[in-house]
Amino acid sequence: MSRASIVEQAPGDFQLLGVLDYLSGPDLREQGSRLIGASQARVCTIDCAGVKKSSSVGLALLLAFMRDAGAAGKTLTVKNLPEDMRGIAGVCELLELLPLES
């Protein structure tokens, strides 16, 4: 069983789930890029409510997904960013770069 996954629940609505670390990161990067590129939606949202734990890999994934969406001519927002990811983003001064849903 996979430790983490990204799934498209509805067109443009993605759910990021599990533990985001160096073990799960490469597969998530590939899956997310493919899903975002293939989605018919022009506006995409990544819901992080299902993230159980994250290292800095989780933030790297979100930044990569932002690039993927931009390259595909789509906009991306992130919602329900967990506190551990928010803390890492704050230390790295990434909070103002992340397209967080208000």
C-alpha positions in Angstrom: 0.0 0.0 0.0 1.3 3.4 -0.9 2.2 5.9 1.8 0.9 8.8 -0.2 -1.2 9.6 -3.2 -2.7 12.4 -5.2 -6.1 11.9 -6.8 -8.5 14.0 -8.9 -11.8 13.9 -7.0 -13.6 16.1 -9.6 -12.3 18.1 -12.6 -9.6 20.3 -11.2 -10.1 19.2 -7.6 -7.1 17.3 -6.3 -6.6 15.6 -3.0 -3.1 15.1 -1.6 -3.0 12.3 0.9 -0.6 10.6 3.3 3.0 11.2 4.3 5.0 13.5 2.1 8.7 12.8 2.4 11.7 11.7 0.3 10.2 8.2 -0.1 6.8 9.3 -1.5 8.0 12.5 -3.2 9.2 11.1 -6.6 6.0 9.1 -7.3 3.8 12.0 -6.2 5.8 14.4 -8.4 5.2 12.2 -11.4 1.5 11.4 -10.6 0.7 15.1 -9.9 2.3 16.4 -13.0 0.5 13.9 -15.1 -2.9 14.6 -13.5 -2.6 18.3 -13.6 -1.6 18.2 -17.3 -4.4 15.9 -18.2 -7.2 17.6 -16.3 -9.8 19.4 -18.4 -10.2 22.1 -15.7 -8.5 25.5 -16.2 -8.6 26.2 -12.4 -7.1 23.6 -10.2 -7.2 23.2 -6.4 -5.0 21.0 -4.3 -6.6 20.0 -1.0 -4.0 19.1 1.6 -6.5 18.1 4.4 -5.5 14.4 4.0 -1.7 15.1 4.5 -0.8 13.2 7.6 2.8 14.4 7.9 5.1 16.4 5.6 8.8 17.3 5.4 10.0 20.0 3.1 9.3 17.6 0.2 5.6 18.5 0.5 6.4 22.2 -0.2 8.7 21.2 -3.0 5.8 19.2 -4.5 3.4 22.2 -4.2 5.9 24.5 -5.9 6.4 21.9 -8.7 2.6 21.5 -9.2 2.4 25.3 -9.5 4.9 25.2 -12.3 3.1 22.3 -14.0 -0.2 24.2 -13.8 1.4 27.4 -15.2 3.0 25.5 -18.0 -0.4 24.0 -18.9 -2.1 27.5 -18.8 -3.9 26.7 -15.6 -4.2 28.4 -12.3 -3.7 26.5 -9.1 -4.7 27.2 -5.5 -3.8 25.2 -2.3 -6.3 24.8 0.6 -6.1 23.2 4.0 -2.3 23.5 4.3 -1.3 21.5 7.5 0.4 23.3 10.3 3.7 21.5 9.8 3.8 22.5 6.1 2.8 26.1 7.0 5.6 26.2 9.6 8.2 25.0 7.1 6.9 27.5 4.5 7.1 30.3 7.0 10.8 29.5 7.9 11.6 29.4 4.2 9.6 32.6 3.4 7.4 30.7 0.9 4.0 31.6 2.4 3.7 34.6 0.2 4.6 32.5 -2.9 2.1 29.8 -2.3 -1.4 30.4 -3.8 -3.2 29.6 -0.6 -7.0 29.7 -0.6 -8.3 32.3 1.9 
